[in-house]
């Protein structure tokens, strides 16, 4: 057997909602080796979504070992992996025993809605008692919470899930009351287990993930005693908040034993770093089933007045000044294409939608408001309903296909318009990733409707790349330094394509006004309807 070559690579463990992956990158962000494993999902009740924390870490262990096997099969020693980063599904809550290191229950996933009553309880408490911001001094209302956290009360965020397991599972309550309970988001659990569990007891939470819990003060980047008291928690359950780029510990076992873990970020923030959206005015959108759009606001926390969330983008090392972002979400993006395929039988494959849309020059005057489950940012209207308007005898499936792609573009523009109003910043360009970006037609429509340049890299594993960049930057690998964006100038530039607007401004604004009229007709549909 020929001897294996020694190189320099960086690894990224990407633990998503349904699968884990381990990717190994070179200095230019070429993928040298990778492996992916799906893990089970559990839905014990309507609206509930569980995962087994042990199955999550087991899937990660397999991915790391198999990716290293693939690396060696390609002729490279596994010792070439010098450091790894981790990125994860955000808001999912994990609890375990500090004594045994074992999970006390299944993890509650970010999209789980069992905590509606918990949210209602704290909404009432916030409205009637408020937050005790100073001894004996209370501040009431949702804005009081937003000022501290950047977030509204919602089933999404981790504190609601933590409160639920304490209230409903006796073993968790007992651990909480006795001081044996450890809480964390998914990267907390992965770092804890990868570094040896009870042997090291490394209990940390990265700052962008901590900013999605409702427990961290966005200004101080620390767990806020006011919030801990409000949500009736013991401080002892909480991990140490750490930056996005520093050495946290070493892997204790397996193919990469002894390799440092040095980068952590929630998935959407990691995608920002992977797209090199590191400075004020940079923006990216990840298009999947839905879409997540983040806009970098630099060192300023911008409190949105237009339905967006304020969040941490990243922190470049302990004590470094954080970089913040505004975030907006689109509920229906790629799932609208799936609807055309699976429910309407208009196409056999998702790719056919692009071909069909390209066969006509416009939508023939129709608009498709894809509000299948209401509208998110900036409207936040759960009563909005899906609507197709402007139909005539001229309308064909091709027009509907194109209107579906335009709906995605219009909603992106809506969020960006809100971000512009909140941040007082003009968009430089929009960097994109996710499965929906594979079609050129989607990108061309996005540029035309939005009136901005869309930048699409050839290698679109931006989430994994982001945590790899954070890890490499922490140890100076390849000369990377996220504090100096020019050090990343050669990262993931191969095959990058810019899509520029070709539509005339007058036509763009005419269609934009038509879209806004269509949205107004879709809003509030589920409210006040007499069904007798």
N, C-alpha and C positions, 0 to 999 in steps of 0.2 A: 504493500500500500504506500503510495507516495506521501511524503511528509506534507503536513498542512501548512499553508501560508499564514504568516502573522500580519494582521492589519489593524486598523483603528475604526471601530464602528460604535454606534450608539443604539441602544434598544429602547423600545416603547411598549409598555403593557397598556393596552386599550380595553378597558372593561366596560362594555356598553350594556344596554338594557337587556339584550337577548343573547349576546355572545361575548367571549373574550378573544383578544388577538394579541400576539406578540410579533412586532415588526422590528427588523434590524436595518438601520440606514447607514449609508456612507456620508461623507461630508457634504455631498451635493444633494442629499435626500433621495438618492436612488435606493430602492428596496432591494437588499441583498438576500434576505430570507424572511419568511413569515409563516405563521400557523394560526389557525382560527378554530375555536370550539364553541358550539352552542351549549347553553346550559338550561335546565328545566325552569319553566315558569309555572306558578301556581295561582289559581283563581278560586279560592275557597267559597267566596260569596260574591254576588253581583257588586261590581265596583271595587272589589278587593284585588290586590296584586302582590303576591309574595315571591320571595326568592330565598333559597337556602344559602346562608353565608358560607357554609362548608363547601357546597357545590360551586360557588363562585370562585373560591380560592383554588379548589381542585382544578377547575377549568384553566385558571391562570398558570398553575404549575405545569400542566400538560402543554400549554401553548409555548411556554418558555423552553421546556426541554425539547419539544419537537422542532421549534424554530432553530434551536442550536444544532440539532441533528441535520436540518436542511442546510445550515451554514457550513457545516463540516462536509456535507455531501457536495457542496459547491467548491470545496477545496480550501476553506478558511478555518483556522482554529477558533474554537469558542472563546478562547482567551482574548480574541480580537475585540470582543464586546467590553468596552471600558467602563461604561456607566449606563444606567437605565432611568427612564422617566415613567410615570404612571398617569393616565388620564381615565376619567370615570364618569358614569351616569351620575348626574347631580341629584341632590335632595333625598335620595334613597337612604333610609335610616337603618343602622345596624346596632344591636346591643349585645354585649357579652359580659361574662363574669371575669373580673380582674383576677380572681383566685384560680379558676380552672382554665381560663382562656377560651372557653367554649361559648358559642352563641346561646342566648337565653330564649330566643324565638326566631322565627323567620324574619328576614329583612322586609320592611314595608317599602315598596317601590314608589318612585316619584309620582307616578300617575294614579296611584291608589286614592280613592275618594271616601274611604270609611270614616275619615276624620271630620266629616261635615258638621257633626254635632259639637265636636271639640272647637272648631272654628266659630260656630254660633255662640258657644259659651264665652269665648274670649272676645268676640265682637261685642257682646252684651257688657262684659266686664270693662272693655276699653271705652265704651260709650258712657257707662254709668260711674265707674270708679276712676278709670284712666291709669296712666303710668305714673308712679311715684318718682318723679325726676329729681326731687330734693326731699329731704325728710319733711313729711307733712304737706308737701306741695305736689299736686297731681295735675297731669295734662291729659285731657280726654280726646277721644276721636282717632280715626284712622291716620290722620296726618302726623300725630304724635309718634306713631310706630314707624311711619315712612321716614320721618326725619332722622331716626336713629339707624334704621336698617335698610332703607331704600325699597322696602317691600310692603305689600299689603298682606293682611291675614288671608291665608289660602290653604287649601288641603295640600298644595304642592310642597310646602316647605317643611323642613325636617323636624322642627320643634313640635309641630302638630302630631307627627307620627310618634315621636318620643313620648309625648304626653299620653297618647292613646295606649301604648303598650304598658306604661306605668299604671294607668287607670284600669285596664282590663285584664292584665295577666299577673296573677299573684306572685309568681316567681320573679318577675321583673320589678314589681313594687317592693318586694322584700330586699332585693339586691340594691335598689335605689335607697331605701331607708337605712340599710346597714352600711352603705358606702362601698359595696362590691360591684356596682353597676358601671360599666364603661359604655359610652355612646360614641358613635362616629358615623361619618358618611363613608361611602364605599372605599375611597382611597385610605381612610383611617384604618379600616379593617385589613386591607391588603398590606399596608406597611407593617401593621402589627404582626400579621402572620408571617410575612416574608422575612422579617428580621428576627424571628425566633419565638414569637408569642410570649408566653409567661417568662421565658428566660431573659428577655430584654425589657419586656413591658413598655415598648415604645408606643405611646398613645398620642398621636398628633392628628391635626386636621389642617389642611392647606387653606390659605386665606380665601381663595375664590369659592371653594366649597363651603367654608364657614359663613361666607356672605349670603348663602342660600338657606340658612337655618332659621332665621328670625331671632337669633340669639347674639349675633355679633354686631357691635357698633361699627358702622362704616367709617366713622371718623378716627377712632382709636385703633381699629383692627384687633380689638379685644372682646372677650365675652363681657357683655354689659350686665352689671349687677341689677340694674333696673329691670332688664328683660328677664333675667333668671328668676327674679322674685315674682314678676308678673305672671310668668308661666309655671310658677310653683315647682321649681326644680332645685336640686342640690348642685352646687358648683363642682362637687367631686366627680360627677359623671362625665364632665366635659374634658376633651383632649386639649393639649397645648396647641395654640394656633401658630403655624409656621408659614414661612414665605413660599413662593412658587418655585424658587430656584436656590437650593442649598443641599448639602449632603445631610440626609436624615439618618442613614444607617446603611448596613450592608446586608445583602441576601445571605441567609443562614444555611441554605441547603440547595441541592439540585445542581443543574448544569452551570449555573452562574453564581455558585457559592463564592462569597467574598467580594462580589461586584457591588459598587455603591449605587444606592437609590438617591437621585439628586434633583429630580424635577417632578412636581405634582401640579395638576390643574383639573378643574371640572371640564367636561367635554367641550362645551361651547367656548369657554375661555382658551382651552388648548387649541381649538380651531382658529381662534384669533391670532395666537402666537404662530401657529403653523402657516397662516396666511401672511405673516409678518405685519400684522395690524398692531403696531407697537406705539404709535404716536397719535396725538390729537388729530381727529379728522379722518382716521383710517376706519374702514368698515368692512365687515364680511357678512355673508349670509350662507347658511348651510341649508340646502334644500333636500329634504327627505320626505317622509309622510306629511309632516308639517314643515315649517321653516323657522329658523332662529336667526335673527339679525342683531348684531352687536355693533355699536358705534363707539370708538374710543374717544373719551373726553379728557384724556391726559391726567394731570394731577388734581383736577377739580371734580368734586361730587356734584353732578347735575341732578337736582330733584325735578323729576318730570312733572309737568302740568298737562301732559297730553297722553296719559295712559301707558307710559313706559316704565320699566324697572331700572333702578340705579343699582349697580353692582361693581365688584372688584374685577378688573381685567386681569392683572397679574401684579406680583410684587417681586422685584428682582433682588432677592436676598434679604437676610435678616436686617431689620432696621431701615431698609430702603424705603423711599417714598413710594406709595402704591400708585398704580395707574388704574383709572376707573373707566367704566363704560356704561352706556345706556343699552337696554335690551328690549326688543319687541318680538312677539311671536305671531306666526300665521298658523292657524289650526289646520287648514287644508291646503296642501301644495301638491305633492306627488299622489296623495290619495284621491285627488280629483281625476287624475289620469287613470288610476286603478278603477274608479267608478265608471268611467267611459268604457273600460275594457270588461269588467266583471259584471256590472249591473245593467249597462245599456247595450252590451254586445256590439259596440261600434267598431272595435278593433280586436285583433287576436293577441297582439303584444303591445306593451307600453310604447315601444319604439315607433310603432305605426302611427301614433298620434302626431309625432313630428312630421312624418311624411304627408299625412292627411292635411295638417295645418299649413304646410308649405305649398299645397296645391291651389290655395286661394290667396289673393293679395291682402285681404282684410277679413273682418268677421261678418261682412254684410250688414253691419249696423246692430248686431246683437251683443249683449253683455251677459256674462254668466257670473253671478255673485255666489261663490262656492261656500255659503254659510251653512254647511251641513249640521254644524253643532253650535250655531251662533257665530258671532264675530269677536275676535280677540283685539289686540292693539290695532288702532287707537280707540276703537269704539266700545269694547267690553260690553257687548249687547248679547246676552244669552238668548234673547227672544228673536233675534234675527233668523231668517230662514233662507235656504237656497232659492235662487231666482234666476230665470233666464228671460230676458226682456228684449224686445225689438224684433221678435219673430215675424217673418212674412213668408209668402209662398216661395220666395227666392232662397230661403235658408236651406242649407245642406249640412250633412254631418261634418264636412270640412270646415264650415264656418263655426260650428260648435267646438270642434277640436281647437281651432285657433283662439276662440273666445276663452277656452279653458286655460290655455297658456298665457293669454293676456291677463286673466284674473290673477294669476300668480304675480305677474309684473306690476299690475295696479296695486295690489296689496303691499308689495315691497315698497313701491313709491309712497304709499300712505304712511308707512312706518318711518321711512326716511324723511318725509316732510315733517313729521312730528319730532324726529331727532334734530332736524335743522332748527325748528322753533325752540326746542328746549336748550340746545347747546350753542345756538348762534354761530354754528360752524357750517361751512359749505362742504359737501361731499367731494373728495378728490376722485375716487373711483370706488367701485364695489367689487371686492374679491369674493369669489364663490367656490363652494365645494358641495359635495353630496350627490346622490345618484341622479337627481333630476337634471343636473348640469351637463350630463353627457350629450344631450341633444343641442346641436348648433342653433336650431330654430328657437329653442327656449331662450338661449342667450341673446340672440338678435332681437327678439321681441322685448326682452328685459331692458336692453340698452335703448331701444326706440321709445318704449313707454316711459321709462325712467328719465331719459335725457342725460344719462351719464355713461361713462365707460365701464364695461364689465370685464374683469380680469379673471381668466380661468387657467389654472395650471394644468399641465398634462398629468402629473402625479397629484391626485386629489385626496390622499389620505392625510388631510391637514390636521385632524384631531390627534392622531398618533404622532405626526411630525412635531406638533406643538410641544408635547411633553418631552420628546427627544431633544428639542432645542433648549428647553429649560434645563434639562439634565446636563447637556453638553456645555451650556453656558456656565453652570455652577462650578465645573471643574476645569474650564478653559479648553475643552476639547475642540480641535479644529480652529482655535482662535475665536470661537463663537462668544458673543457677549450681547445679550438682548438689550443691554443699556446702550449699545452702539449698533444700531440697525445696519450700518454699512458693513459690519463683520459678517452679516448674513447675505450679502449681495449675491453670492454664487449658489445659495441654497434654493433648490426647487425652481430653477429658471428654465429648465429644458421643456420645450414645447408649450410654454406659456403663450396664450392667445388673448389679444384684446378685442372686444366687440364694442364698436363705437356707434353712436346713434346715426341713423340715416334719414329718419323721419323729420319732416319740417316742423318747426316749433308750433306753428298755427294748428297743424293737424294733431300734434301731440296734445295740445291743450284742449282741443275740441273733444278728443276721445276721453281725456281725463275728466272733463266736465260731465260727459255722458256716463262715465263710470260712477261718479259721485251721485248723480241722480239715481242710478240703478241701486246703489247701496242704500240710499234713503228709502226707497220703496221696499227694500227687504227688511228693514229694521222694525222691531217690535211686532213682528207677525204673530208670534205665539202669545201675545198679550191681548187680553180682552176680546177673544173670539167667541162668539156665541155658537156653541155646537149643538144646541137643542134642536 
